[in-house]
């Protein structure tokens, strides 16, 4: 293979790796209030109970 194909392959892999590292560094957790988290858990429990009742 010619040298410029190898250079292109290295650039593509470097670009993909750099993008993934940038994505990892910029990712952050979304803080959720305790009240909203409790409400989400209650809704989830209600839906699971409805599904169990529906299956029976």
C-alpha positions in Angstrom: 0.0 0.0 0.0 1.2 3.5 -0.7 2.3 5.7 2.2 -0.5 8.1 1.8 -3.1 5.4 2.4 -1.4 4.5 5.7 -1.4 8.2 6.6 -5.1 8.4 5.8 -5.8 5.3 8.0 -3.9 6.7 10.9 -5.7 10.1 10.6 -9.1 8.3 10.5 -8.3 6.2 13.6 -6.9 9.2 15.4 -10.0 11.3 14.6 -12.3 8.5 15.9 -10.2 8.0 19.1 -10.0 11.8 19.7 -13.7 12.2 19.3 -14.4 9.4 21.7 -12.0 10.8 24.3 -13.6 14.2 23.9 -17.1 12.7 24.4 -16.0 10.9 27.5 -14.5 14.1 29.0 -17.5 16.3 28.3 -20.1 13.8 29.6 -21.5 14.7 33.0 -24.2 13.4 35.2 -27.5 15.2 35.3 -28.3 16.0 39.0 -31.8 15.0 39.9 -33.6 16.4 43.0 -34.4 13.9 45.7 -38.1 14.8 45.4 -38.1 14.1 41.7 -36.2 10.9 42.1 -38.7 9.7 44.7 -41.5 10.6 42.4 -39.9 8.6 39.6 -39.5 5.6 41.8 -43.1 5.8 42.9 -44.3 6.0 39.3 -42.1 3.0 38.3 -43.5 1.0 41.2 -47.1 1.8 40.2 -46.4 0.8 36.5 -44.8 -2.5 37.6 -47.8 -3.2 39.8 -50.2 -2.5 36.9 -48.2 -4.8 34.6 -48.2 -7.6 37.2 -52.0 -7.2 37.7 -52.5 -7.1 33.9 -50.5 -10.3 33.4 -52.5 -12.2 36.1 
